[in-house]
Amino acid sequence: MPERSPAQWDRLLPFVERRAFHAGEEVIRRGEIDRALYIVLDGSLETRLTEGRAGKGPAVPFPAGSVIGEIGFFDGKARTATVTAMSDGEMLRLSFESFRALAVSEPDLAQAMLLDLGRILAIRLRQTDEFIRGWIG
């Protein structure tokens, strides 16, 4: 969602909470239920693609400007991956309930965000598909 204008960011801020993180901290844990979306403001995070294999798969970085947690945000089910802070930083947390309130008061912004999230999910699905094809030959 880094394509939002400064005015749109200002309209979003009342609906989010700021959350600091520190290097080495698990900011999202696989299996937890947390129907929220996160936007990395500063710092960097990463996850491993093959956590089931003791986290030995390739790292997927999430630098400032990245959106994480979109799967749990949409389906309300357990987190699919653990995300770890690689540096100190800060992110915004948008709960599903806050998004619903945003959609009522700022429907154009909520719609633009949903389209952004759809694009992000499509990109990640394509990347995952490419990874799996390369992994299985």
C-alpha positions as CSV (number, residue, x, y, z in Angstrom):
1,M,0.0,0.0,0.0
2,P,2.9,2.4,-0.4
3,E,1.2,3.9,-3.5
4,R,-1.2,5.8,-1.2
5,S,-0.9,9.6,-1.3
6,P,0.0,11.5,1.9
7,A,-3.6,12.7,2.2
8,Q,-4.8,9.0,2.1
9,W,-2.2,8.0,4.7
10,D,-3.5,10.8,6.9
11,R,-7.1,9.4,6.5
12,L,-5.9,5.9,7.4
13,L,-3.9,6.9,10.6
14,P,-6.9,7.2,13.0
15,F,-7.8,3.5,12.2
16,V,-4.3,2.0,12.9
17,E,-2.1,1.5,15.9
18,R,1.7,1.9,15.8
19,R,3.7,-1.0,17.0
20,A,7.5,-1.0,17.5
21,F,9.6,-4.1,17.0
22,H,13.1,-5.1,17.9
23,A,15.7,-7.3,16.1
24,G,15.1,-10.9,16.7
25,E,11.5,-10.5,17.8
26,E,8.8,-12.7,16.3
27,V,6.2,-10.2,15.2
28,I,3.9,-12.8,13.8
29,R,3.8,-16.4,14.9
30,R,2.7,-19.3,12.8
31,G,-0.5,-20.8,14.2
32,E,-1.7,-17.7,16.1
33,I,-5.0,-16.1,15.4
34,D,-4.8,-12.4,14.8
35,R,-7.1,-10.9,12.1
36,A,-4.9,-7.9,11.4
37,L,-2.9,-6.5,8.6
38,Y,0.6,-4.9,9.2
39,I,2.4,-2.2,7.2
40,V,6.1,-2.0,7.8
41,L,7.1,1.7,8.3
42,D,10.7,1.3,9.2
43,G,13.1,-1.6,9.7
44,S,13.1,-5.0,8.1
45,L,11.4,-8.4,8.7
46,E,11.7,-11.8,7.1
47,T,10.1,-15.2,7.0
48,R,11.2,-18.6,5.8
49,L,9.4,-20.4,3.0
50,T,9.8,-23.9,4.4
51,E,9.2,-23.5,8.1
52,G,8.2,-27.1,8.4
53,R,11.8,-28.0,7.5
54,A,13.2,-26.3,10.5
55,G,13.2,-22.9,8.9
56,K,16.0,-23.9,6.4
57,G,14.3,-22.6,3.3
58,P,15.1,-19.3,1.6
59,A,14.3,-16.2,3.5
60,V,11.6,-13.8,2.2
61,P,12.5,-10.2,3.2
62,F,9.9,-7.6,4.1
63,P,11.6,-4.2,4.0
64,A,9.9,-0.9,4.9
65,G,6.8,-0.4,2.8
66,S,5.8,-4.1,2.9
67,V,2.4,-5.4,3.8
68,I,2.2,-8.6,5.9
69,G,-0.5,-10.7,7.5
70,E,-2.9,-10.4,4.6
71,I,-4.0,-14.0,4.6
72,G,-5.1,-14.1,8.2
73,F,-6.6,-10.6,7.7
74,F,-8.9,-12.0,5.0
75,D,-9.8,-15.5,6.3
76,G,-9.5,-15.1,10.1
77,K,-7.7,-18.4,10.4
78,A,-4.3,-19.2,11.9
79,R,-1.2,-17.4,10.7
80,T,0.6,-19.4,8.0
81,A,4.1,-18.3,8.8
82,T,6.4,-16.8,11.5
83,V,7.8,-13.4,10.7
84,T,10.9,-12.3,12.5
85,A,12.4,-8.8,12.8
86,M,15.8,-8.5,11.3
87,S,16.3,-5.0,12.7
88,D,14.5,-2.6,15.0
89,G,11.6,-0.8,13.4
90,E,8.0,0.2,13.5
91,M,4.8,-1.0,11.8
92,L,1.2,-0.1,11.6
93,R,-1.5,-2.6,12.7
94,L,-4.9,-2.5,11.1
95,S,-7.4,-4.9,12.7
96,F,-10.2,-6.3,10.7
97,E,-12.7,-4.4,12.9
98,S,-10.8,-1.1,12.3
99,F,-10.9,-1.8,8.5
100,R,-14.7,-2.3,8.7
101,A,-14.9,1.1,10.4
102,L,-12.6,2.6,7.8
103,A,-14.8,1.2,5.0
104,V,-17.8,3.0,6.5
105,S,-16.2,6.4,6.9
106,E,-13.7,6.2,4.0
107,P,-15.1,3.8,1.4
108,D,-13.0,5.0,-1.5
109,L,-9.8,4.5,0.6
110,A,-11.0,1.1,1.8
111,Q,-11.7,0.0,-1.8
112,A,-8.3,1.2,-3.0
113,M,-6.7,-0.8,-0.1
114,L,-8.6,-3.9,-1.0
115,L,-7.4,-3.6,-4.6
116,D,-3.8,-3.2,-3.4
117,L,-4.2,-6.2,-1.2
118,G,-5.5,-8.3,-4.1
119,R,-2.5,-7.2,-6.2
120,I,-0.1,-8.2,-3.3
121,L,-1.8,-11.6,-2.9
122,A,-1.6,-12.2,-6.7
123,I,2.1,-11.3,-6.7
124,R,2.8,-13.6,-3.7
125,L,0.8,-16.4,-5.2
126,R,2.8,-16.2,-8.4
127,Q,6.1,-16.1,-6.5
128,T,5.0,-19.2,-4.4
129,D,4.0,-21.0,-7.5
130,E,7.4,-20.2,-9.1
131,F,9.2,-21.4,-5.9
132,I,7.3,-24.7,-5.8
133,R,7.9,-25.4,-9.5
134,G,11.6,-24.8,-9.0
135,W,11.7,-26.9,-5.8
136,I,10.0,-30.0,-7.3
137,G,11.7,-29.8,-10.6
